């Protein structure tokens, strides 16, 4: 085989490979978009690896490093809803959507949860984005979490049913009590340890416990 023929065949192979590479790159966004359209939401770990990790693994531009418990504890105290808004709108040197506009709100929530949990937190990664955004009742929230401490008065928590304890607290104003629950107070963590609780749901829980503690008791026969 002549040298010219070899060179010609080599160019054809290289050209074919180059065209296939260009086609692959061109189709990647389409495939990515199709995956999103089918609801293939990425896990928190995937989002962090693809987007957030660039800054959060090194602390670049003041981003809290994954694993820094002190830095993340302050942020976790704000709750998932607040941190999600920061990520969506951008804060300080972090651009909106963490610089990855293709991320869904749901994927951002998963990424935040992943980083919090790898920095000392114990949050549950969101799994059902289709769940209706209906505020939970105070009774539901109290039975799901608040009972743990408020039923028996663990760590100084006012016991449900203790009229004097609840009256003394609410005398300062309902908003003051709700705000304490949102940000944490004493041994009680922010949002009672349920970071996905909204402010309205926390208010519902406080009102429920206050009502259960101050409502007139039926007369014994």
N, C-alpha and C positions, 0 to 999 in steps of 0.2 A: 504494500500500500504506500502511495507517495506521501511525502510530507504535507503537500498542499491538501490532499484528501483528508488526512488525519486532522489537520487544523480546521478544515471546514466542518468535519463531523463534531469536533470538540465545541466549536462555536454554536452549532445547532443544539447540542445538549445543554450548554450553559444558557443559551437563550431560552430554551424550553423551561429550564429550572427557574430562571428569573421570572418568566411570565407566570409560572405557577405560584411563585412566591408573592408576586404583586397581586394576583387574584385572591390568594389566601388572606392577605392583609386587607384587601378591599371588602371581602366577605365577613371578616371578623365582627365589625360593628353591627352588620345585619343579623348575624347569629346571636350576638349579645342582646340585641333588641328583641329578637324572637324569644329568647329565654325569659326576658323580663315580661314580655307579653303573655307568656304561658304561666306566669306567676312563680317563676323559679327564683324566689328570693334567696339571696346569699345569707349564710350564717354570719354571726358576729365575727367569728374568727376569719372568715373569708374577706369580709369588708376591711377588717383591720390590716390583713396581709396585703390587700390590693390598694388601699388608700390611706387609712389612718396611721398605719405603722411607720410611714416615712418620717413623721415628726414625733409620734408618741413612743417610739422605741428608743429614741435618742434624746428626747427633750428639746428638740430643735425649736427655736423661736419661742421658748418659754412654755411649750406644750408639756402638760404633766406626763411624766414617763410611766409607762405601764410597769407596775411593780412597786411604785412609790406610794406606799399606803397613806402617808400623811397628806400628800398632794391630792390623792383621789378621795380621801375621807371627807375633805372639805367640799369637794364637788358632789360627791354622792349624797351629802346632806341636803342638797338642793332638790333632789328627786329626779326621776327619769324625765318627766314632762319638761322641767326647766332646762335640763342639760340638752334635751333634744332640740329645744328652741334655740339654744346657743349655737348648736351645730348647724341647724338649718339656716339661721340668719348670719352666722359668722360672729366671732368675738375676738377682740384684739387682733392678733396676726393670723388667726385662722379664718380662711375665706368661707363663704356660704357653702353648705353641703361638704365641708372639709376639702373643698377644691375638686370634688368629684360630683359634678351636677347630675350624673346618671343614677346616683344613689336614691333609693326611695326613702321616705320618712321611716318606714318600717325597718329597713336595713340599717339606717342610722341608729335607731333604738337598739337593735341587736348589737351593733358595734360598741356602743356606749356600755351596754350591759357586760359585754365580754371584757372590756378594759377595766371596768369597776371590779368585776369578779377576779381578775388576775392582779388586782391591787388590794386585796383584802376584803372585798365585798362578797355578799352572798345573795345577789339578785337572781331572779329567774328570767332567762332570756325569753322575750316575747315570741309567741308561736302562732297566734291566731289573729292575723291582721283583719280578718273579715268579721270579727266579733263586733257587734253594735256598740257604739260609744254611749252606753246608758249608765248613768251614775248609779253606783251601788247604794243601797239604803244603809242607814246608820246601823241597823240591826245586823245586816249581812256582814258589814266590816267588823263590828265588835265581836261577833261570834267567830269570824275567821281569824282574827288576830288579837284584838284588844283584850279579850277575856283572859289571855295568857297571864297578864299582870294585874289587870283591874278587877278580876274576880276575887283574887285572894289578897290584893294589896302588896304584890311583890315589889321590892325595891322602893317602897314608899309611894307607889301608885295609889291614887284615891280609889277605894273600893266601890264598886257599883253597889248602890244601896246605902252608902254612907252619906246621909243628907247633909250633915255639917261640912264634911270635906268638900263636897261638890258646890255647895252654896258659897263657901268661902272663896273658892276659885273663880266662880262665875261672877261674883261681885265685882271683880276687877274688869269685867267686860268679856263677853263671849269671844270677841275678836282676839283678845289677849290670850285666851286659853287655846283657841284654834291656832294662833300663830306659834305658840309654844309647841303644839303637836307637830306643826309643819317643820319647824327647825330643830326640834328635839329639846328635851329639858331633863336635866339630871341624868338618871339612868335610862330614860326613854330615848331611843334613837330617832332621827328625823323621820317624819311620816310614820311613826310607830313601827318602823322596820319594814314597811311596805312601800317601796319607792314609786310604784305606779299609781298610788292613790292621788287623786286630784285634790285641790284645796276644798272644793265643794263636798267631796266625799268625806274628808276629814271633819268638816263642819257637821255633816250628818252624824258621824260617829260620836262626836262630842255632845251634840244635842240629845242623841239617844241615851247616852250614859247619864247625862244630867237629868233627863226626864225620868229614867228608871230609878234614879236615886232620890228624887224629890216628889214624885207623884204620891198622892194620898194613899195610904195603905188600907185595904179593906178591914172593917171592924171584925174582930173575932167574936163569934157567938158563944 
